[in-house]
Amino acid sequence: MTSAGPVTVVLAHGASAYVLVAKYRCDLGIENNATAIRLTLPTTHGAAFVWREAVGILGSMGLSYCRGGRHDPGQLVAVSPVEPTQQATASLH
């Protein structure tokens, strides 16, 4: 989504951050739909912060496993850098 290299993002307690998850369509059809996505981030204490979020869109516009296997371009998923606003993630692609 961007050619910028990764950077460390430090969030204040209670602050919010956003990432955009984008996926290409399934050219050969959908094998199955994802029902949730899990984001795991390291913390300053070495433990990982894990968040599971329901996927709100099913079918061709959602996060789907494609029938074409790993050779279907729809198996590619891109994740944006962590951004301070939702709008900032959308301006990357």
N, C-alpha and C positions, 0 to 999 in steps of 0.2 A: 504494500500500500504506500510505502514511502522508502526512499533510499537513505534516509537518516539512520544512523547507527543507534543501537540501544543506549539508553541512559538510565541512571538510577532515579527513581521518583520517590520522594519522601512525603507521606501524607500526614498531616496533623491529625490528632485524635478526633474522630467524628467527621473528618473531611470525606468528600466523595471524589471518585475518579471514574473515568469511562474508557472502555475499549470497544471497538467495532469489530465484529466477526462477520466476514463476508465469504460467501461460497458461490462458486460457479454452478450453473444448472447441470442436471444429469442428462446427458445426450441420449443415453439408451434406456432411460426410464428409471424410476425409483424402486430400489429394493426394499427399503425400510426408512421410516422417519425417526430422527433423533427426538427424544422427548425432553432432554435436558442437556445442559452444557456445564462442565465443571471447570472453574478457573482456580489455579493453584499458584500462589505467590509466596516467595520467601519473605520472612520478616526479619527485623534487626536482631531478634533473639534466636535466630536459627530455625525456629519452627516454621511451618508453612501455614499460610492463611488459605483456606479452601472454601469456595463458595459454589453452590450448585443453583443454577437458575433454569426454570422451565423455558423451553423453546416455545415462543408464542405463535410461530407460523409453521404450519405443516404443508407438505406437498412441494410443488416445484419451486416455491419461493422460500422454503424453510431449509433447515439443515438436514439433508437426506443422505443416506448411503445409496450410491448409484449402482445400477445393474452392471455397468461396464467394468467393475473391479477397479484396481489401482490405475488402469490405463485410461479411464474415463476422466476428462478434465474436471468433471464435477466433484471429484474426490478432493480437489484442492481447496483448502480453507486458509484464508488470510486473516491475521489478527493485527489490528492497529497498535501503535504505541499507546501507552497510558496517557490520557489527556485530561485536562481539568474540566472540560465541558463536553456534553454529547455532540454539540455542533462542531467542535474541533476535530472529532474523529471522522465526521462526514466530509470534512474539507481535504482529507488526505488522499482520496482516490480520484 
